[in-house]
Amino acid sequence: MEAIDGPTLEMLDIKDRPQEQQIDFITRLRHGLRAIRFAGIEQTDWHLNQILCPPDPRDPSLAPDIVFIDFAFALQNLGEEEGCPLHLDPRNLENALYDWGIDEDIMKSCWFEATEEEY
C-alpha cells in the first residue's frame, strides 16, 4: 500500500483559494467521481475525509491533487454494463461540498449533473 502525504479534503481550505483554483479542483473532483461511477463502484458513505489532497508536486501553490480512499463499504458492480444502480446518485458528495462552504456559483459552473452512463 502506498503512503500519500497530504491533508484530507475536510482539512483543506480550498474555499479560501482563488476562484480559478476552486473551479479546477471541483471539476477534477467531479470527473474523478464520474470515473468511479462509470467503473460500477458505488461509494455508499461519502465524506470529506475519504479524499486526500496532496500538494501538486510541480507547484504547491496550485490546486492540490485528488486521491479517493476508503472504499471499505463500496459496492462493486463488476461486469455490469449499466454502471451504478439508479437509486444511488452522486449528490451525497455534492451536498457535502455545499455543507463545507463551496460557493454555489462555483458548484453550478463545474459540478455537472450525473449522466445516464453513471446510473
Secondary structure, DSSP 8 states (H G I E B T S, - for coil): -----S-BTTT--GGGS-HHHHHHHHHHHHHHHHHHHHTTEE-SS--GGGEE----SS-TTS----EE---TT-EE-TT-SS-S-TT--THHHHHHHHHHT--HHHHHHH-----GGG-
